[in-house]
Structures are given as C-alpha cells and as structure tokens.
Amino acid sequence: MNNVLFLICLAGLAVLPLAVLGLRAARPKLMPWWAVFSIMVGLGWALVVVGAMLRETPDGGAGHVGALFFGWAFVLIWFAPWLLVYAVIQFFRRRHASRNA
C-alpha cells in the first residue's frame, strides 16, 4: 500500500508543474507569479515529504530529514526546466500574436 501511495505522490509531483503553469497560461490574472511559486513550493514540498515518509529506506531516517529540510529545493530544481519551457512557449505566442496584429 505504501508503494502505491508513494507512486501517487511521485505522479502528483510530476504533474504539478504542468497543471500550475497551464492554469497560469490560461488565466494569468487568476494565477499571479507569487501564487505559482507558492503553490509549487508548498504543495510540491508536501508531496516530497509525504513520499519520503512512505518510502522505506535501509539507512533509517536520513532521507526523511533530507526531504524535510531540502524538499523545497528539490521542487524548485524540478520546476526550473518547466518554467523555461513555459517561457519559450510564451515568447513564441507573443511573437505570433504581434505578427498577426
């Protein structure tokens, strides 16, 4: 059962940047940048911590402590490439819109 819950946390962490940036692209007024980063860090950190707690490791609680203290950094490192993809897509959308105007 723990493995299934761990995979749910992992899938949630994988989908979270797409959902948050997709909502940002669809409704920028609804999702300002401070909300994007707050949701990513807060919810992502919670998913990392819960996933680490569910995952049993032979080294004891070292992974749990690492997730607790540095889970937010892991989330930001995971979010950075998605943010770059978002920026490139927005650049080409604006470029295409300015050519049509």
N, C-alpha and C positions, 0 to 999 in steps of 0.2 A: 504494500500500500504506500509506503514511503517513497518508493521509486516512482510510482505514478504521480504522486503529489510533487515530487522533485521535477519530473518532466513537465508538469503543468506550469510550475514556476519558471522553468527554463523557456518554455514556449511563450509565456507571458512576457518575459524579458526580451525575447526575440521580436515579438510583435509590437511591443510598446512604442518604440521609436516611429514605426510606420503609422501607428494609429495617432500619435500625438502630432507628428508632422503633417499627416494627412488632414487632420482637423485644422491645423494652422493654415494649410494651403487653401482649404475650402472656406474657412471663416476666420480671416486674420483679426477682425475686430473682437470676435468671441474668445480667441486664444492669443493673448499677447505673449511676448517672449518671456517675461518673468513667469507666466503660468506654464509655458512649455518646459522651462528648466526646473521649475518647482515640481511639476508632475513627474518629470523624468527622474530627478534625483530622489524624490520622496518615495514614489511607488517602485521605482527600479531598485533602490536600496532595500526596501522592504522585501521585494522578491528575492534579491540576492541573500539576504539574511535568512529568510524562511527556507530557501533552497539549501543553504549551508547547514541549517539546523536539521533538515530532513535527511541530508546525505550523511551516512555513517562513514567515518574515516578511521583508519587504523592508528593515526597519530594523535588521537584524542580530540581535544577541542581547539587545536591551533587554527583550523580552517574556519571555525565558528568565530573566533576572535578576529581573524583577518577580515572576514565578511562584515563583522560588526563595525570595525574601525575604518576599513578601506573599501567597503562595498559601494559607497558613493563614487569613489574614484574609478572603480571598475565600470560603473554605469556611465560615467562621463566619457571614458575611453571607448566604450561600446557605442555611445551616441554620436561621437565626433564624425565617423565616416558617413553616417546617415545624414548628419547636418550638412556635410559637404555635398552629398548627392542632392539634397533639398535646395541648396544654394545654386547649384548648376542648373537644375530644372527651373527655378525661378528666374535665373538670368536669361535662359532661352525663351521662357514665356513672355517676359517683358520685352525682349528683343523682337519677338514675333509680333507682339501687340503694337509696338511702336512702328513697325514697318507697315502694318495694316491701317494705322491711323492717318 
